[in-house]
Amino acid sequence: MAEAGTESMAAYGQGTWRFTPATSVTAGLRYNYEEISVDFLDNPSGARSSGDDSEGVWLGKVSLQHFLNDDSMLFASYSRGYKGQAYDISTGFNQDKADNPVAAEKSNAFEVGIKTTLLDERLQLNVVGFYTEYDNFQAQNTNIAADGTVELDIDNVGELETQGIEIDAVALFGENFILRGGFAWIDA
């Protein structure tokens, strides 16, 4: 039997500054504070494990938008992401895992793209390129214990990168006929 809890508090703000009629920058900042706890009772053995931890982190985003005309907008952005600490209570939980939760996952994400409306507003075409770098990526893996039992664990697996291009289109061919399509190339 396990009981896990998370309490999260955050304060954030965001603002946009339009420094020309066609160009603006948006910036946001967030402080996130989390407390996690676990109380685990292994019914077969009667062993009890418990723990708690906390972490505070600053996150942010900045983006730039520039309108080429009424129908086309270029953009670029950077953001810092976060997935909090966690207790892995799936199998093989013990006091060592209660004392050492899975570390928080953090990411740096970059995007650049264009959003357009073409052909007398009958075609919407959006193209974005992205790159994201993760640190302490949280992933599930399988371990075989000394006694041969299978244990599922969540661990930090280090750094991971993903990048790619996404294209989305919506075309209006008639009053009752809309065609939507998308393409993605992702290298993870």
C-alpha positions in Angstrom: 0.0 0.0 0.0 1.4 3.4 -0.9 0.4 7.0 -0.4 2.2 9.7 -2.4 1.5 13.4 -2.3 2.5 16.5 -4.1 1.9 20.1 -3.1 2.8 22.8 -5.7 2.8 26.5 -5.5 3.8 29.0 -8.2 4.0 32.7 -8.9 4.3 33.9 -12.4 4.0 36.9 -14.6 4.1 37.7 -18.3 4.3 40.9 -20.4 4.4 41.9 -24.0 6.2 45.0 -25.4 5.4 46.1 -28.9 8.4 48.1 -29.9 7.3 48.7 -33.5 3.8 48.4 -35.0 4.9 45.0 -36.5 7.3 43.6 -33.9 6.8 42.6 -30.3 8.6 40.6 -27.6 6.9 38.6 -24.9 8.7 37.5 -21.7 7.4 35.5 -18.8 8.9 34.3 -15.6 7.7 31.7 -13.1 8.8 30.5 -9.7 7.6 26.9 -8.9 7.9 25.3 -5.5 7.0 21.7 -4.9 6.9 19.4 -1.9 6.6 15.7 -2.4 6.0 12.9 0.2 5.6 9.2 0.2 4.5 6.5 2.8 4.9 2.9 1.6 3.9 -0.3 3.3 5.1 -3.5 1.8 2.3 -5.9 2.9 4.2 -9.2 2.5 7.2 -8.1 4.6 5.6 -5.5 6.8 8.4 -3.0 6.0 7.5 0.6 6.0 9.3 3.3 4.0 8.6 7.0 4.0 10.2 10.2 2.8 9.7 13.8 1.7 11.6 16.3 -0.3 11.1 19.8 -1.8 12.5 21.9 -4.6 12.1 25.4 -6.0 12.9 26.4 -9.6 12.8 29.4 -11.8 11.4 29.0 -15.3 10.9 31.4 -18.1 10.0 32.1 -21.7 10.9 34.7 -24.2 9.4 35.0 -27.7 9.7 37.4 -30.6 7.0 38.0 -33.2 7.3 40.0 -36.4 4.4 40.6 -38.8 5.7 40.8 -42.4 2.2 41.9 -43.5 -1.4 41.2 -42.5 -1.1 37.6 -43.7 2.3 36.4 -42.5 4.0 36.3 -39.1 7.5 35.2 -38.2 8.3 34.0 -34.7 11.1 32.7 -32.5 11.0 31.5 -28.9 13.0 30.0 -26.0 11.5 28.4 -23.0 12.8 26.6 -19.9 10.6 23.6 -18.9 10.4 21.5 -15.8 8.9 18.2 -14.6 9.2 17.9 -10.8 10.8 15.2 -8.6 9.0 12.0 -8.2 8.8 8.9 -6.1 8.9 5.6 -8.0 6.5 3.4 -6.0 5.9 0.9 -8.8 8.0 -2.1 -7.6 11.0 -2.7 -5.4 10.3 0.4 -3.3 12.4 0.7 -0.2 13.8 3.3 2.2 16.7 4.1 -0.2 14.2 5.1 -2.9 12.2 7.1 -0.3 15.4 9.0 0.6 16.4 9.5 -3.0 13.5 10.5 -5.2 13.9 10.6 -9.0 15.4 14.0 -9.8 13.5 16.8 -11.6 13.7 16.9 -15.4 14.5 20.2 -17.0 14.4 21.3 -20.6 15.5 24.1 -22.9 13.3 24.5 -25.9 13.8 26.6 -29.0 11.3 27.3 -31.9 11.4 29.3 -35.0 8.7 29.5 -37.6 6.2 31.2 -39.8 2.4 31.4 -39.8 0.7 32.5 -43.0 -2.6 33.0 -44.7 -2.5 32.7 -48.4 -4.7 32.6 -51.6 -7.2 35.2 -50.4 -7.4 33.6 -47.0 -8.3 30.1 -48.5 -5.1 28.5 -47.3 -3.5 28.6 -43.8 0.1 27.3 -43.7 2.2 27.1 -40.6 5.9 25.9 -40.5 7.9 25.5 -37.3 11.4 24.2 -36.6 12.2 23.1 -33.1 15.0 21.9 -30.9 14.7 20.7 -27.3 17.3 19.5 -24.9 16.4 17.6 -21.7 18.6 17.2 -18.7 17.8 14.4 -16.2 15.2 13.0 -18.5 12.8 10.7 -16.5 12.2 7.3 -18.1 10.8 4.0 -17.1 13.1 1.0 -17.4 13.0 -2.7 -16.4 15.5 -4.3 -14.0 15.9 -8.0 -13.1 16.5 -8.4 -9.4 18.9 -11.0 -8.0 16.0 -13.3 -7.2 14.8 -13.1 -10.8 11.8 -10.9 -10.2 11.1 -8.1 -12.7 11.2 -4.5 -11.3 9.9 -1.5 -13.1 11.8 1.7 -12.2 11.6 5.3 -13.1 15.1 6.7 -13.3 16.9 9.7 -14.7 18.6 8.7 -17.9 20.7 11.8 -18.5 20.5 14.1 -21.5 18.2 13.7 -24.4 17.7 15.9 -27.5 14.8 16.1 -30.0 14.6 18.3 -33.1 12.4 18.5 -36.1 10.1 20.4 -38.4 6.3 20.5 -38.4 4.1 21.7 -41.2 0.3 22.2 -40.8 -2.1 23.3 -43.5 -5.8 24.1 -43.7 -7.3 24.6 -47.2 -10.8 25.9 -47.9 -11.9 24.4 -51.3 -15.5 25.2 -51.0 -18.3 26.2 -48.7 -18.6 22.6 -47.4 -15.1 21.2 -48.1 -12.1 21.8 -45.9 -8.9 19.8 -46.2 -6.5 19.6 -43.2 -3.1 18.1 -43.3 0.1 17.9 -41.4 3.7 16.7 -41.8 6.3 16.2 -39.1 9.9 15.1 -39.3 11.3 14.4 -35.8 14.8 13.3 -34.8 14.8 12.2 -31.2 
